[in-house]
Amino acid sequence: MSGTETSSPKSHEGPEESIGLVGVGYVGLPVALAFARRGFHVIGYDTNPAHVAALQNGDPEVVTATADELLEALKVGSFEPTTDVSRLDHCGAFIICVPTPLDPGGTPDLSALQAAARMVAQHVQPGVTVVLESTSYPGTTRDIFLPLLEQRLGQVGQDFCLGFVPERIDPGNATYRLENTPRIVGGVTATCTDRILALYEHVVPQCYPVSSPEAAETAKLLENSFRNINIAWVNELMRFCDEAGLDVDEVIRAAATKPFGFMAFWPGPGVGGECIPVDPRYLTWRARRARSPLHLLERALDTNDWQPFYAVQQIQYVLQQSTRPASEALVLLIGVAYKPNVADVRNAPALVIMERLVRCGIRVVYHDPYVSSVDINGEFCHSVSLSDDLLHEVDLAVMVTEHANIDREYITRETPRFLDLTHGD
Ligand SMILES: NC(=O)c1ccc[n+]([C@@H]2O[C@H](COP(=O)([O-])OP(=O)(O)OC[C@H]3O[C@@H](n4cnc5c(N)ncnc54)[C@H](O)[C@@H]3O)[C@@H](O)[C@H]2O)c1
């Protein structure tokens, strides 16, 4: 799969080199700041003017790294957020971190990626290194980026370098951050891989080279699909345990005492965020196009997608024990972010649960210390404060996502009925 290599492209020139970071969101910002910290000049290009203005002002709302880091990088001028594409004209490297969502039909929406590829191709210079970090289907780097760059610059591995380095950010994870998480590097040619390794070794402790961008793209999707499949399995097991009168947590804890060959996953109200429910669909989509469908993964995705509706059934069942008819019941959801200790509600199961309850005519309020409001069926709903009065008034309090700063003991003591959708440690 390697291209012809007759000479090495311009080698990395050192910390004075500037990097064009395209898409400065959850993933892009920490990457931008990591390179800025190591002496690179990082131009953070993003198409969202409000987001760029917030970055320029060091607004803590947009910060997925530490606010201090952002302010420091802005102060010393090592990080420059902008909507001005011309600022990218002299970059020695480009790193692309734009979104790769699904369209309403559940198939990959590559529009941001394609727009970024076209834009980058217009601003690259000979000798440039282009790295894609956005998660996508195996073949994306070669299909979408390579032809545009070849047309503009010539021979890959000779006139420019191109490769895929999958992002591994885990929002809210204080232990594993960009600086101590190994990265996979797959260049289009061996020279591309070497060049990208030399770049990333400035900011990450360990890089693992693979033979192609496709190997790196597939490894990333294997990681996310592994989680999706295992979560689907314990979600299904939980339904069985509920029917059989068993405590699924007790069962998983018991199995987890085996010191080899087992890894504990926990059931829940469903999977959320931009990765676990979304990225595996890039793989199933590509596999169907190759006439090699991934049935197990497709079943897992469907199982997890259905899990919030199972939670709604559980809620309706508990509400039957209330003296008020369901149509007058008031339900309090606690924690609407898709995982503990973050403010991210993208694809959050809590939103599906809220929408469904509202559609069933049940009144719903929510409390989340990190999420001040959410949009439910086009209407803004605001987080309510926890109080004795509220907890006495509701028919049921449901723990959907347990943030560390939620007082579980207080809620269970004051509320007449409590349903816990969380599991595990
Ligand atoms: N969030 C995560 O935890 C996570 C983890 C691993 C991988 N990923 C992957 O990383 C990629 C980025 O995800 P994210 O969570 O950072 O998304 P995000 O929405 O937080 O950020 C993407 C940014 O790109 C900007 N953008 C959109 N189109 C653009 C364009 N054409 N040019 C320049 N900027 C553009 C948006 O305005 C936004 O600020 C996705 O492929 C995602 O699957 C995300």
The ligand as a MOL file (V3000), in Angstrom:
LIG
                    3D

  0  0  0     0  0            999 V3000
M  V30 BEGIN CTAB
M  V30 COUNTS 44 48 0 0 0
M  V30 BEGIN ATOM
M  V30 1 N -15.3690 13.6220 22.3370 0
M  V30 2 C -14.7470 12.4770 22.5330 0
M  V30 3 O -14.7110 11.9500 23.6360 0
M  V30 4 C -13.9960 11.7910 21.4140 0
M  V30 5 C -13.0980 10.7900 21.7370 0
M  V30 6 C -12.3950 10.1490 20.7310 0
M  V30 7 C -12.6070 10.5370 19.4030 0
M  V30 8 N -13.5060 11.5120 19.0970 0 CHG=1
M  V30 9 C -13.6500 11.8740 17.6950 0
M  V30 10 O -12.9850 13.1160 17.4730 0
M  V30 11 C -13.6570 13.8720 16.4550 0
M  V30 12 C -13.9950 15.2500 16.9810 0
M  V30 13 O -14.9260 15.0910 18.0300 0
M  V30 14 P -15.1730 16.2140 19.1060 0
M  V30 15 O -15.8420 15.5210 20.2450 0
M  V30 16 O -13.9330 16.9980 19.3700 0 CHG=-1
M  V30 17 O -16.2110 17.1500 18.3210 0
M  V30 18 P -16.6260 18.6360 18.7210 0
M  V30 19 O -17.9530 18.8670 18.1130 0
M  V30 20 O -16.4430 18.8660 20.1870 0
M  V30 21 O -15.5310 19.5460 18.0120 0
M  V30 22 C -15.4020 19.6160 16.6370 0
M  V30 23 C -15.1190 21.0780 16.2580 0
M  V30 24 O -14.9250 21.1060 14.8530 0
M  V30 25 C -15.5230 22.2980 14.3430 0
M  V30 26 N -15.7580 22.1110 12.9170 0
M  V30 27 C -16.7990 21.4890 12.2990 0
M  V30 28 N -16.5870 21.4800 10.9690 0
M  V30 29 C -15.4020 22.0950 10.7460 0
M  V30 30 C -14.6400 22.3890 9.5870 0
M  V30 31 N -15.0570 22.0120 8.3760 0
M  V30 32 N -13.4830 23.0680 9.7310 0
M  V30 33 C -13.0470 23.4340 10.9520 0
M  V30 34 N -13.7210 23.1810 12.0950 0
M  V30 35 C -14.8760 22.5160 11.9900 0
M  V30 36 C -16.7610 22.4910 15.1710 0
M  V30 37 O -17.1880 23.8310 15.1700 0
M  V30 38 C -16.2740 22.0200 16.5680 0
M  V30 39 O -15.7880 23.1080 17.3400 0
M  V30 40 C -14.8530 13.0090 16.0460 0
M  V30 41 O -14.4980 12.2280 14.9490 0
M  V30 42 C -15.0820 12.1230 17.2530 0
M  V30 43 O -15.7150 10.9180 16.9120 0
M  V30 44 C -14.1870 12.1660 20.0750 0
M  V30 END ATOM
M  V30 BEGIN BOND
M  V30 1 1 1 2
M  V30 2 2 2 3
M  V30 3 1 2 4
M  V30 4 1 4 5
M  V30 5 2 4 44
M  V30 6 2 5 6
M  V30 7 1 6 7
M  V30 8 2 7 8
M  V30 9 1 8 9
M  V30 10 1 8 44
M  V30 11 1 9 10
M  V30 12 1 9 42
M  V30 13 1 10 11
M  V30 14 1 11 12
M  V30 15 1 11 40
M  V30 16 1 12 13
M  V30 17 1 13 14
M  V30 18 2 14 15
M  V30 19 1 14 16
M  V30 20 1 14 17
M  V30 21 1 17 18
M  V30 22 2 18 19
M  V30 23 1 18 20
M  V30 24 1 18 21
M  V30 25 1 21 22
M  V30 26 1 22 23
M  V30 27 1 23 24
M  V30 28 1 23 38
M  V30 29 1 24 25
M  V30 30 1 25 26
M  V30 31 1 25 36
M  V30 32 1 26 27
M  V30 33 1 26 35
M  V30 34 2 27 28
M  V30 35 1 28 29
M  V30 36 1 29 30
M  V30 37 2 29 35
M  V30 38 1 30 31
M  V30 39 2 30 32
M  V30 40 1 32 33
M  V30 41 2 33 34
M  V30 42 1 34 35
M  V30 43 1 36 37
M  V30 44 1 36 38
M  V30 45 1 38 39
M  V30 46 1 40 41
M  V30 47 1 40 42
M  V30 48 1 42 43
M  V30 END BOND
M  V30 END CTAB
M  END
